[in-house]
Structures are given as C-alpha cells and as structure tokens.
Amino acid sequence: MERAVFVYTTWPSTVEAERVGKAIVERRLAACVNILPGMISLYWWEGKVDRGEETVMIVKTRATLAGAVEAAVKELHSYTVPAIVVLPVESVEPAYLNWLMTETKGAAK
C-alpha cells in the first residue's frame, strides 16, 4: 500500500502560502495543506545570519506525489532556495489514509 508523507515548506507570508497551498490542493497534489503563520526564522544567508518572519505549510500527500509537490513549490515560490523537506509518516489512522489517497488519486505525477 502506498505511504503518506508530509512535505514541510516555509513561506515569506501567509498570503503567498495560502495562494500556493490552494493551487497544490486544486491540482490534487495534496489532500490538505496546513498553514501556520507567525514563525520566526534565524538562518544563514549570503554569509550572515538573517531573521525573518515566515509561515509554515505542511502538505499532506502520498509518497509518489512528493516530487510533483516539490516541483510545484519551486515553480510558485518567491524564494531562490525554498525549504522543501519530505517527511515520512510512520502511522496513519486507516480512514484518514483512505481519504488522503482518494483525494489525491487524480493528480498528475
């Protein structure tokens, strides 16, 4: 049986995350995205430590669509180097997994 994965990404604003999240869900690349505003990020960029206020997006999808989600994020993201981390999911409640698989069935890989 196919596995579920979460794709973790960060965004410069809730507005951008919501626009892209909606596109990902409409393309059936994910059954759901969670958008969590209000994160503070400290990171190295171009030789110095920067601070940014960001929004987290967690994309809930099937493992075989992770590459397509990554491509969509790269296509639609305003960052030069967006954070895209695919996280395996160890266990999923069966009815929820069935819903996730059903809602992503028609996606193009």
ZAMARGU-4260 file (C-alpha; in steps of 0.2 Angstrom, whole numbers, plus 5000, padded with zeros to 4 digits):
<rodrens>
0) 5000/5000/5000 | 5006/5017/4996 | 5013/5028/5010 | 5008/5045/5016 | 5021/5059/5018
5) 5021/5077/5024 | 5030/5090/5014 | 5036/5104/5026 | 5039/5121/5017 | 5041/5139/5023
10) 5034/5155/5015 | 5038/5173/5017 | 5019/5177/5020 | 5003/5169/5024 | 4995/5176/5008
15) 5008/5168/4997 | 5007/5151/5007 | 4988/5152/5005 | 4989/5155/4986 | 5001/5141/4983
20) 4993/5129/4995 | 4976/5132/4986 | 4985/5128/4969 | 4993/5112/4976 | 4976/5106/4983
25) 4967/5111/4967 | 4979/5101/4957 | 4976/5086/4968 | 4994/5085/4973 | 4988/5085/4991
30) 4973/5081/5001 | 4976/5095/5013 | 4988/5109/5017 | 4990/5116/5035 | 4996/5134/5035
35) 5004/5140/5052 | 5008/5159/5052 | 5019/5168/5064 | 5036/5158/5064 | 5052/5167/5067
40) 5067/5160/5057 | 5085/5163/5060 | 5096/5157/5046 | 5112/5159/5037 | 5110/5168/5020
45) 5124/5175/5009 | 5137/5174/5023 | 5127/5182/5038 | 5113/5177/5050 | 5097/5184/5044
50) 5080/5185/5054 | 5063/5183/5045 | 5045/5181/5050 | 5038/5166/5040 | 5023/5155/5038
55) 5025/5136/5039 | 5015/5125/5027 | 5013/5106/5029 | 5007/5097/5014 | 4998/5081/5016
60) 5000/5069/5002 | 5006/5052/4995 | 5024/5047/4993 | 5023/5046/4974 | 5017/5064/4973
65) 5031/5071/4984 | 5042/5075/4968 | 5027/5084/4960 | 5024/5094/4976 | 5042/5099/4976
70) 5041/5105/4958 | 5025/5115/4961 | 5033/5123/4977 | 5049/5128/4966 | 5038/5134/4952
75) 5027/5145/4963 | 5038/5151/4977 | 5046/5168/4978 | 5062/5162/4987 | 5078/5157/4977
80) 5080/5142/4989 | 5064/5137/4997 | 5064/5125/5011 | 5056/5108/5005 | 5058/5094/5017
85) 5048/5077/5014 | 5045/5068/5030 | 5039/5050/5031 | 5024/5047/5041 | 5026/5031/5052
90) 5007/5028/5056 | 4991/5035/5049 | 4973/5031/5055 | 4966/5020/5041 | 4951/5030/5037
95) 4961/5046/5036 | 4974/5037/5025 | 4960/5031/5014 | 4953/5049/5012 | 4971/5056/5008
100) 4973/5043/4995 | 4956/5046/4987 | 4958/5065/4986 | 4975/5063/4978 | 4970/5049/4966
105) 4968/5061/4950 | 4984/5070/4952 | 4997/5070/4938 | 5014/5064/4944
</rodrens>
